[in-house]
């Protein structure tokens, strides 16, 4: 069934179902954007740490599990390695 759906979408079936589905998605997306609730993901251009590079700017990172910047801390890495032994 998934294969049929993929072919259906890629070939653009001309029975109106594809167009109505795509139109409905387009309308819903327009409503979300009009309500200013559309979330655009920022592209992070550096390893995640306490400070990251976004759009060429250095910014503080409070939106990840690594907001304290401890994922590359030598003591934390050693403790993780010791635990895995």
N, C-alpha and C positions, 0 to 999 in steps of 0.2 A: 504493500500500500504506500509506503513512504516513497519508493521508487516512482510509482505512478504519480504521486503528488509532485515530486521534483520535475518530472517530465511535463506535467500539466502546467506548472508555473513557468518553466523555462521556454516552453513552446508557445505559450500565450494562447491557450485554447480560445476559440472564437465563439463560444456559446454564451458569453456574457458573464459567466460565473467568475472568471479570473478578474475581469475588469471591475465587477461590483466589489469583489473582495479587496482588491488593491485600492479602489476608490474609498472604501470604508476605512481602510488603514490610513490612507492619506488624510481623510477628514478627521479621524481621531487624533492623529499626530498634530494637525493644525489646531485642534481644540486645546491640546496639551500645551503647545507653544503659545497660543493666545492667552492661556491662563497663567503663563509664566511659570509653569511647573515642569518644563522639559529640562532634563539634566544632561548637560554636555560633559563628557568625561575629559579631564585634562590628561595630556600625555606627559608622563614623568620621564625626563631625559637622563636620569641618574639613578644609581642604586638607592633604594629607600633607606633613609636614615633620619636623624632629627632634622636635617636640612636636605632639601631636594632641589633639583633644577626643573623648573616648569616654564616653558616659553622663553628660555634663556635667562630667566631670573632665579636667583637663589631665594627660596621661601622655606619657612618652618613647616614641618610635616606633622600635623596632629590628626591625620585621618588614616593611620595604619596601626597595626599591632606593634610596629617598631618605632612609635613616636618618641620613645626615650633614646633611640639610637643604640640600643644594646645588642642588636643582632650580630654586629661585627666586633663586639667587645671581646678581647682575648680571654678574659676570665669566664665569660659566658660560653664562648666557643669551647674552651677546655672542659668546662663542666658538662657540656653536651657530649663531647667526645668521650669523656670518662664514663658517662652514663651508658653509652652505647657499647662499651667494652664488655 
